[in-house]
């Protein structure tokens, strides 16, 4: 767990946009992995730097034990009894190690005060074996927007080589599946992390058992009690029938495969935008 150059850039951007991050709960005692010539703090805890550089007013650290000097012992797979709420909660590399991800994200939501920030980074693709899970944009967009719990949701994909850190990794902003009315599939030949920021609204957090986000492309169909498969119009059906009858099956499969890979590429502009910083 640690804060690299891109993660630090996002924290500074958030603090500049909305003022100080205020009272901050850091999940795990995050290590300073920022790469620049004069960083004498590299490899050490970053919480004091956040206060010194006026990002946060105070920083508490929560972990499953006090072994790494956490001042709050918190098992994220279980309901917590912490009454304090924080202006900002930062998780840079924990949620993927918690088996009950629903309870984990629900705990995060319950610890953030109205108007507060969630900042979370975790593996997205080509990180199998690092933790229990890898996470999609769909997971965060749907859980954060559930019943309007969060607003100003921003989602980034970040080039993230295993066991290395870049001074300026490539990054992309990802649109919401609800906005593009399509699943957002991702295929890369290099590891990427997903980083999400969001602002807590004043909508009351539902009870745990009532917190059940649904994948966006199923919501409308389930509400209307219809199949999740779209009904094609007559013209589309005629075209499909023509293709099926006159084109060899292997060509059809090849086309579908090429098209799926095109849409899953980070160069597919309807879903992804190169982020310059």
Residue frames relative to the residue before (quaternion, step in Angstrom):
aa qw qx qy qz dx dy dz
X 1.0000 0.0000 0.0000 0.0000 0.00 0.00 0.00
X 0.2884 0.7710 -0.5304 0.2025 3.51 -0.82 0.94
X 0.4199 -0.6867 0.5432 0.2387 3.52 -1.35 0.30
X 0.1436 -0.7947 0.5878 0.0488 3.55 -0.52 1.24
X 0.7803 -0.3547 0.2344 0.4586 3.54 -1.31 -0.16
X 0.6867 0.4688 -0.3093 0.4616 3.60 0.87 -0.83
X 0.6423 0.5235 -0.3239 0.4566 3.59 0.95 -0.82
X 0.6468 0.5019 -0.3070 0.4852 3.57 1.07 -0.76
X 0.6092 0.5546 -0.3404 0.4533 3.57 1.03 -0.79
X 0.6743 0.4904 -0.2972 0.4653 3.60 0.91 -0.90
X 0.6411 0.5170 -0.3314 0.4602 3.62 0.97 -0.77
X 0.6687 0.4853 -0.3014 0.4759 3.59 0.95 -0.85
X 0.6320 0.5330 -0.3252 0.4591 3.57 1.00 -0.83
X 0.6622 0.5063 -0.2987 0.4646 3.57 0.98 -0.89
X 0.6763 0.4900 -0.2969 0.4629 3.59 0.93 -0.87
X 0.6448 0.5116 -0.3198 0.4692 3.60 1.07 -0.69
X 0.6802 0.4991 -0.2818 0.4570 3.56 1.03 -0.81
X 0.8297 0.2202 -0.0648 0.5088 3.57 0.90 -0.94
X 0.6069 -0.5247 0.3746 0.4648 3.59 1.22 0.14
X 0.7623 -0.3495 0.2475 0.4852 3.58 -1.25 -0.08
X 0.5382 -0.6198 0.4696 0.3251 3.55 -1.21 0.57
X 0.4009 -0.7627 0.4368 0.2584 3.57 1.32 -0.09
X 0.7680 -0.2411 0.2293 0.5472 3.54 -1.08 -0.76
X 0.1117 -0.8388 0.5325 -0.0179 3.54 -0.55 1.23
X 0.1727 -0.7410 0.6397 0.1090 3.54 -1.05 0.86
X 0.1312 -0.7908 0.5969 0.0338 3.53 -0.61 1.20
X 0.2966 -0.7504 0.5643 0.1748 3.57 -0.75 1.04
X 0.7889 0.0742 -0.1215 0.5978 3.54 -0.29 1.31
X 0.4780 -0.6635 0.4939 0.2954 3.56 -1.09 0.68
X 0.2363 -0.8454 0.4644 0.1176 3.54 0.23 1.35
X 0.3610 -0.7357 0.5441 0.1800 3.53 -1.04 0.95
X 0.4536 -0.6697 0.5238 0.2673 3.55 -1.14 0.70
X 0.0286 0.8070 -0.5859 0.0688 3.59 -0.44 1.27
X 0.3244 0.7483 -0.5159 0.2620 3.58 1.16 0.51
X 0.2428 -0.7792 0.5668 0.1121 3.55 -0.95 0.95
X 0.3891 0.6454 -0.6061 0.2544 3.52 -0.67 1.19
X 0.7248 -0.5303 0.2407 0.3681 3.53 -1.15 0.75
X 0.7960 0.3311 -0.1634 0.4796 3.60 0.86 -0.91
X 0.4127 0.7249 -0.4719 0.2855 3.61 1.17 0.35
X 0.1081 -0.8223 0.5582 0.0234 3.58 -0.01 1.30
X 0.6233 0.5523 -0.3338 0.4417 3.58 1.29 -0.18
X 0.3788 0.7606 -0.4702 0.2385 3.61 1.27 -0.13
X 0.8093 0.2455 -0.2094 0.4908 3.55 -0.93 0.98
X 0.6508 0.4805 -0.3109 0.4989 3.57 1.31 -0.01
X 0.6654 -0.4772 0.3541 0.4517 3.65 -1.18 0.23
X 0.3551 -0.7736 0.4962 0.1713 3.55 -0.99 0.88
X 0.4554 0.7317 -0.4403 0.2516 3.62 1.19 -0.28
X 0.6663 0.4975 -0.3178 0.4556 3.62 0.95 -0.76
X 0.5998 0.5563 -0.3497 0.4566 3.58 1.13 -0.66
X 0.6296 0.5499 -0.3319 0.4372 3.58 1.03 -0.79
X 0.6709 0.4642 -0.2917 0.4993 3.58 1.08 -0.71
X 0.6545 0.5362 -0.3093 0.4341 3.58 0.94 -0.92
X 0.7472 0.3744 -0.2039 0.5099 3.58 1.05 -0.79
X 0.5215 -0.7066 0.3659 0.3081 3.56 1.30 0.49
X 0.3516 0.7050 -0.5357 0.3041 3.57 1.02 0.73
X 0.8007 0.1107 -0.0268 0.5882 3.58 0.95 -0.93
X 0.4639 -0.6596 0.5079 0.3027 3.56 -1.21 0.51
X 0.7691 -0.0843 0.0528 0.6313 3.55 1.18 -0.67
X 0.1793 -0.7893 0.5814 0.0832 3.58 -1.17 0.62
X 0.1160 -0.7555 0.6429 0.0493 3.53 -0.83 1.11
X 0.2396 -0.7668 0.5816 0.1281 3.55 -1.15 0.65
X 0.1172 -0.7881 0.6031 0.0373 3.55 -0.84 1.06
X 0.1255 0.7716 -0.6157 0.0991 3.54 -1.01 0.84
X 0.6592 -0.5354 0.3557 0.3902 3.56 -1.26 0.31
X 0.7669 0.0653 -0.0771 0.6337 3.57 1.33 -0.26
X 0.5500 -0.6119 0.4521 0.3446 3.56 -1.28 0.15
X 0.3078 0.8012 -0.4733 0.1983 3.60 1.31 0.13
X 0.7714 0.2842 -0.1630 0.5455 3.61 0.94 -0.85
X 0.6417 -0.6005 0.2884 0.3800 3.54 1.09 0.91
X 0.2721 0.7312 -0.5636 0.2715 3.55 0.95 0.89
X 0.3099 -0.7573 0.5403 0.1962 3.60 -0.98 0.78
X 0.7120 0.3007 -0.2391 0.5877 3.59 1.36 0.00
X 0.2153 -0.7662 0.5932 0.1212 3.58 -0.67 1.09
X 0.0853 0.8171 -0.5493 0.1526 3.55 -0.55 1.24
X 0.1788 -0.7497 0.6302 0.0944 3.56 -0.79 1.09
X 0.2982 -0.8164 0.4726 0.1457 3.57 -0.25 1.28
X 0.6154 0.5396 -0.3531 0.4533 3.59 1.23 -0.19
X 0.7046 0.3855 -0.2405 0.5451 3.56 1.34 0.00
X 0.5818 -0.5469 0.4444 0.4061 3.62 -1.18 0.43
X 0.3004 -0.7737 0.5325 0.1663 3.59 -0.95 0.82
X 0.3373 -0.7351 0.5533 0.1993 3.57 -1.33 0.25
X 0.3576 0.7407 -0.4899 0.2890 3.56 1.21 0.53
X 0.2845 -0.7853 0.5296 0.1480 3.58 -0.68 1.06
X 0.6030 0.5789 -0.3600 0.4143 3.59 1.11 -0.60
X 0.1631 -0.7481 0.6321 0.1192 3.55 -1.16 0.67
X 0.3097 -0.7821 0.5270 0.1211 3.55 -1.09 0.77
X 0.5580 -0.5946 0.4645 0.3454 3.56 -1.26 0.53
X 0.8061 0.0534 0.0114 0.5893 3.57 1.05 -0.79
X 0.0970 -0.7535 0.6464 0.0713 3.54 -1.10 0.78
X 0.0992 -0.8026 0.5881 0.0085 3.56 -0.81 1.08
X 0.0301 0.7517 -0.6576 0.0389 3.54 -0.88 1.05
X 0.0337 0.7840 -0.6168 0.0610 3.55 -0.45 1.22
X 0.8713 -0.0282 -0.0378 0.4885 3.56 0.32 1.25
X 0.5374 0.6252 -0.4181 0.3815 3.60 0.97 0.79
X 0.6479 0.5855 -0.3458 0.3432 3.58 0.78 -1.02
X 0.6402 0.5444 -0.3372 0.4244 3.61 1.04 -0.68
X 0.6732 0.4839 -0.2872 0.4797 3.60 1.26 -0.35
X 0.6137 0.5278 -0.3452 0.4750 3.60 1.30 -0.04
X 0.4331 -0.7409 0.4463 0.2537 3.59 -0.56 1.15
X 0.7370 0.3368 -0.2080 0.5478 3.59 0.99 -0.80
X 0.1475 -0.8415 0.5149 0.0700 3.57 0.23 1.29
X 0.5934 0.5569 -0.3778 0.4415 3.61 1.09 -0.56
X 0.6718 0.4789 -0.3040 0.4764 3.59 0.87 -0.90
X 0.6261 0.5550 -0.3313 0.4362 3.56 1.03 -0.80
X 0.7138 0.4334 -0.2718 0.4784 3.60 0.74 -1.01
X 0.6080 0.5431 -0.3478 0.4631 3.60 1.10 -0.65
X 0.6236 0.5271 -0.3334 0.4713 3.59 1.01 -0.77
X 0.6341 0.5297 -0.3323 0.4548 3.58 0.94 -0.86
X 0.6593 0.5243 -0.3126 0.4390 3.57 0.85 -0.99
X 0.6998 0.4958 -0.2658 0.4402 3.55 0.96 -0.92
X 0.6835 0.4971 -0.2787 0.4562 3.59 1.22 -0.39
X 0.6468 0.5133 -0.3128 0.4693 3.59 1.27 -0.14
X 0.3858 -0.7359 0.5087 0.2254 3.56 -0.81 1.00
X 0.6677 -0.4787 0.3774 0.4272 3.56 -1.27 0.31
X 0.7899 0.2424 -0.2134 0.5213 3.56 -0.80 1.04
X 0.5513 0.6344 -0.3772 0.3890 3.57 1.32 -0.09
X 0.4775 -0.6948 0.4859 0.2304 3.54 -1.36 0.28
X 0.1582 -0.7109 0.6706 0.1412 3.50 -1.26 0.62
X 0.0006 0.7694 -0.6384 0.0240 3.57 -0.90 0.99
X 0.0892 0.8304 -0.5306 0.1449 3.55 -0.44 1.22
X 0.0069 -0.7814 0.6239 -0.0117 3.56 -0.96 0.92
X 0.1021 0.7864 -0.5933 0.1379 3.55 -0.95 0.95
X 0.6343 -0.5339 0.3699 0.4193 3.64 -1.13 0.35
X 0.2075 -0.7793 0.5832 0.0972 3.53 -1.13 0.78
X 0.8249 -0.0563 0.0988 0.5537 3.60 0.80 -0.96
X 0.8379 0.1633 -0.1628 0.4948 3.57 -1.15 0.82
X 0.5697 0.5562 -0.4028 0.4515 3.57 1.08 0.79
X 0.2386 0.8029 -0.5212 0.1636 3.62 1.16 0.41
X 0.7534 0.3422 -0.2794 0.4870 3.56 -0.87 1.00
X 0.5445 0.6117 -0.4066 0.4051 3.61 1.19 -0.32
X 0.7858 -0.0298 0.0535 0.6155 3.56 1.00 -0.88
X 0.7309 -0.3671 0.2979 0.4922 3.56 -1.20 -0.43
X 0.8369 0.1439 0.0063 0.5281 3.56 0.93 -0.95
X 0.1809 -0.6660 0.6943 0.2040 3.45 -1.53 0.15
X 0.2826 -0.8097 0.5024 0.1100 3.59 -0.98 0.84
X 0.3507 -0.7364 0.5507 0.1771 3.53 -1.14 0.78
X 0.6323 -0.4911 0.4142 0.4330 3.59 -1.25 0.23
X 0.5862 0.5984 -0.3591 0.4114 3.59 1.05 -0.75
X 0.6332 0.5505 -0.3361 0.4277 3.59 0.93 -0.90
X 0.7449 0.4135 -0.2325 0.4690 3.57 0.81 -0.99
X 0.6348 0.5237 -0.3499 0.4476 3.60 0.89 -0.78
X 0.7293 0.4415 -0.2586 0.4543 3.58 0.85 -0.92
X 0.6720 0.4774 -0.3185 0.4681 3.60 0.96 -0.71
X 0.6804 0.4939 -0.2925 0.4555 3.60 0.98 -0.81
X 0.7294 0.4139 -0.2399 0.4889 3.58 0.98 -0.80
X 0.3981 0.7429 -0.4662 0.2686 3.61 1.26 -0.11
X 0.8475 -0.0360 -0.0410 0.5279 3.57 -0.71 1.16
X 0.6110 -0.5812 0.3480 0.4096 3.61 1.22 0.36
X 0.2656 0.8118 -0.4885 0.1780 3.59 1.18 0.50
X 0.7921 0.1204 -0.0528 0.5960 3.59 1.09 -0.74
X 0.1378 -0.7591 0.6290 0.0955 3.55 -1.28 0.49
X 0.7732 0.3242 -0.2578 0.4802 3.57 -1.33 0.08
X 0.2009 0.7989 -0.5330 0.1929 3.54 0.94 0.97
X 0.0048 0.7826 -0.6220 0.0254 3.56 -0.86 1.01
X 0.1164 -0.8121 0.5718 -0.0054 3.52 -0.89 1.03
X 0.0709 -0.8048 0.5892 -0.0095 3.57 -0.82 1.06
X 0.2167 -0.7038 0.6529 0.1770 3.53 -1.28 0.53
X 0.0956 -0.8291 0.5507 -0.0125 3.56 -0.77 1.05
X 0.4789 -0.6468 0.5212 0.2838 3.54 -0.91 0.98
X 0.0877 0.8318 -0.5312 0.1349 3.58 -0.57 1.13
X 0.1638 -0.8209 0.5399 0.0887 3.61 0.16 1.22
X 0.5452 -0.6379 0.4388 0.3215 3.56 -1.01 0.83
X 0.8592 0.0657 -0.1039 0.4967 3.54 -0.96 1.06
X 0.6782 0.4019 -0.3085 0.5323 3.60 1.22 0.40
X 0.1368 -0.7634 0.6168 0.1348 3.55 -1.29 0.16
X 0.3090 -0.7559 0.5542 0.1612 3.55 -1.02 0.84
X 0.5272 -0.6174 0.4714 0.3443 3.55 -1.17 0.56
X 0.7965 0.0129 -0.0034 0.6045 3.58 1.12 -0.63
X 0.0914 -0.8317 0.5464 0.0378 3.60 0.28 1.23
X 0.5458 -0.5867 0.4778 0.3599 3.55 -1.20 0.51
X 0.0332 -0.8039 0.5938 -0.0098 3.56 -1.08 0.74
X 0.1392 -0.7708 0.6191 0.0562 3.53 -1.26 0.62
X 0.3334 -0.6873 0.5984 0.2417 3.57 -1.14 0.63
X 0.2343 -0.7817 0.5698 0.0972 3.54 -1.01 0.91
X 0.3814 -0.7194 0.5337 0.2285 3.55 -0.93 0.89
X 0.5789 -0.5861 0.4451 0.3510 3.54 -1.27 0.40
X 0.5236 -0.6288 0.4707 0.3301 3.61 -0.97 0.78
X 0.6099 0.5506 -0.3489 0.4507 3.59 1.12 -0.62
X 0.6749 0.5031 -0.2938 0.4529 3.57 1.01 -0.82
X 0.7472 0.3777 -0.2197 0.5007 3.59 0.93 -0.87
X 0.3308 -0.7817 0.4679 0.2462 3.57 1.38 -0.10
X 0.6550 0.4380 -0.3108 0.5315 3.51 0.99 0.94
X 0.5357 -0.5677 0.4971 0.3789 3.53 -1.22 0.38
X 0.2487 -0.7461 0.5958 0.1629 3.56 -1.10 0.68
X 0.0932 -0.8003 0.5923 0.0010 3.52 -0.26 1.34
X 0.1539 -0.7959 0.5832 0.0513 3.56 -1.10 0.71
X 0.0615 0.7717 -0.6299 0.0624 3.54 -0.84 1.05
X 0.0916 0.7855 -0.6043 0.0969 3.56 -0.70 1.11
X 0.3896 -0.7015 0.5365 0.2614 3.57 -1.23 0.36
X 0.6985 0.3467 -0.2715 0.5640 3.57 1.25 0.44
X 0.5880 -0.5921 0.4076 0.3709 3.62 -1.14 0.53
X 0.0242 -0.7858 0.6177 0.0188 3.55 -1.09 0.75
X 0.2965 -0.7070 0.6140 0.1876 3.51 -1.26 0.63
X 0.2823 -0.7010 0.6156 0.2234 3.52 -1.31 0.29
X 0.0767 -0.7844 0.6151 0.0236 3.58 -0.93 0.92
X 0.0777 -0.8163 0.5718 -0.0233 3.54 -0.78 1.09
X 0.0425 -0.7540 0.6532 0.0549 3.55 -1.15 0.72
X 0.0783 0.7934 -0.5991 0.0734 3.57 -1.10 0.69
X 0.3397 -0.7351 0.5586 0.1791 3.54 -1.26 0.57
X 0.4242 -0.7190 0.4994 0.2318 3.58 -0.82 1.06
X 0.2860 -0.7474 0.5773 0.1621 3.56 -0.95 0.92
X 0.6025 -0.5650 0.4128 0.3838 3.57 -1.28 -0.12
X 0.3798 0.7096 -0.4975 0.3237 3.60 1.25 0.32
X 0.4680 -0.6959 0.4714 0.2729 3.56 -0.84 1.01
X 0.4611 -0.6742 0.5068 0.2757 3.56 -0.96 0.91
X 0.3965 -0.7260 0.4980 0.2602 3.63 -0.69 0.99
X 0.6477 -0.4732 0.4028 0.4407 3.55 -1.28 0.19
X 0.6761 -0.5286 0.3293 0.3939 3.56 -1.14 0.66
X 0.7267 0.4469 -0.2552 0.4550 3.59 0.84 -0.95
X 0.6543 0.4646 -0.3193 0.5040 3.59 1.28 -0.11
X 0.5696 0.5749 -0.3763 0.4511 3.56 1.31 -0.01
X 0.2648 0.7819 -0.5051 0.2518 3.57 0.04 1.33
X 0.1210 -0.8106 0.5708 0.0499 3.60 0.22 1.22
X 0.2213 -0.7587 0.6027 0.1104 3.55 -1.19 0.70
X 0.5671 -0.5933 0.4393 0.3654 3.58 -1.00 0.78
X 0.5884 -0.6786 0.3145 0.3073 3.53 -0.75 1.17
X 0.7038 0.4782 -0.3043 0.4283 3.62 0.88 -0.78
X 0.6394 0.4962 -0.3388 0.4797 3.59 1.29 0.01
X 0.5242 0.6936 -0.4047 0.2833 3.58 1.15 -0.61
X 0.7044 0.4707 -0.2813 0.4508 3.59 0.69 -1.08
X 0.6811 0.4983 -0.2954 0.4478 3.57 0.90 -0.91
X 0.6505 0.5081 -0.3196 0.4653 3.57 1.03 -0.76
X 0.6332 0.5309 -0.3315 0.4553 3.58 1.04 -0.77
X 0.7335 0.3999 -0.2179 0.5046 3.55 1.06 -0.81
X 0.4001 -0.7391 0.4494 0.3028 3.55 1.37 0.05
X 0.4747 0.6492 -0.4478 0.3906 3.54 1.00 0.93
X 0.6378 -0.4971 0.4179 0.4142 3.51 -1.34 0.24
X 0.5274 -0.6381 0.4578 0.3243 3.57 -1.16 0.58
X 0.5884 0.5670 -0.3758 0.4371 3.59 1.23 -0.18
X 0.4519 -0.7002 0.4852 0.2647 3.56 -0.85 0.96
X 0.3665 -0.6936 0.5727 0.2382 3.55 -1.15 0.69
X 0.3113 -0.7749 0.5249 0.1647 3.54 -0.67 1.10
X 0.4840 -0.6347 0.5044 0.3293 3.55 -1.17 0.50
X 0.7247 -0.4612 0.2872 0.4238 3.57 -1.27 0.25
X 0.6438 0.5362 -0.3271 0.4371 3.58 1.00 -0.83
X 0.6509 0.5108 -0.3080 0.4696 3.55 1.01 -0.88
X 0.6508 0.5200 -0.3131 0.4560 3.58 0.96 -0.85
X 0.6410 0.5215 -0.3231 0.4612 3.59 1.01 -0.80
X 0.6543 0.5111 -0.3098 0.4633 3.56 0.99 -0.89
X 0.6576 0.5071 -0.3109 0.4623 3.58 0.93 -0.88
X 0.6429 0.5241 -0.3190 0.4585 3.56 1.01 -0.82
X 0.6364 0.5266 -0.3158 0.4669 3.56 1.02 -0.85
X 0.6702 0.5010 -0.2959 0.4607 3.58 0.87 -1.01
X 0.6650 0.5225 -0.3000 0.4413 3.54 0.92 -0.95
X 0.7177 0.4671 -0.2496 0.4521 3.57 0.99 -0.85
X 0.8074 0.3374 -0.1429 0.4624 3.57 0.99 -0.80
X 0.7027 0.4072 -0.2791 0.5124 3.60 1.18 -0.28
X 0.5257 -0.6245 0.4642 0.3438 3.60 -1.01 0.74
X 0.6015 -0.6037 0.3900 0.3489 3.56 -1.06 0.78
X 0.6493 0.5300 -0.3425 0.4244 3.57 0.95 -0.78
X 0.6317 0.5203 -0.3372 0.4652 3.61 1.12 -0.62
X 0.6254 0.5324 -0.3308 0.4648 3.56 1.05 -0.76
X 0.6704 0.4949 -0.2925 0.4692 3.57 0.91 -0.93
X 0.6359 0.5308 -0.3266 0.4552 3.55 1.03 -0.80
X 0.6478 0.5174 -0.3110 0.4647 3.58 0.98 -0.88
X 0.6661 0.5045 -0.3058 0.4564 3.59 0.88 -0.95
X 0.6491 0.5187 -0.3132 0.4599 3.57 1.03 -0.79
X 0.6545 0.5077 -0.3080 0.4681 3.58 0.96 -0.89
X 0.6703 0.5050 -0.2987 0.4544 3.56 0.92 -0.89
X 0.6432 0.5171 -0.3210 0.4647 3.59 1.01 -0.81
X 0.6678 0.4901 -0.3025 0.4715 3.58 0.97 -0.81
X 0.6048 0.5567 -0.3485 0.4505 3.59 1.08 -0.69
X 0.7108 0.4562 -0.2589 0.4686 3.57 0.90 -0.94
X 0.6833 0.4787 -0.2855 0.4715 3.59 1.17 -0.50
X 0.5207 0.6332 -0.4099 0.3998 3.57 1.30 -0.09
X 0.5226 -0.6409 0.4632 0.3186 3.57 -1.09 0.68
X 0.5904 0.5557 -0.3662 0.4566 3.58 1.30 -0.04
X 0.5176 0.6408 -0.4143 0.3871 3.58 1.30 -0.06
X 0.3119 -0.8363 0.4245 0.1517 3.56 0.01 1.37
X 0.5911 0.5656 -0.4033 0.4099 3.67 1.00 -0.46
X 0.7540 0.3551 -0.1993 0.5153 3.62 1.20 -0.50
X 0.8179 0.1997 -0.0573 0.5365 3.58 0.97 -0.85
X 0.1018 -0.7743 0.6226 0.0495 3.56 -1.14 0.76
X 0.4709 -0.6653 0.4984 0.2953 3.57 -0.81 0.98
X 0.2382 -0.7793 0.5681 0.1154 3.57 -0.83 1.02
X 0.1375 -0.8003 0.5820 0.0426 3.55 -0.65 1.14
X 0.0865 0.8022 -0.5823 0.0999 3.55 -0.86 0.95
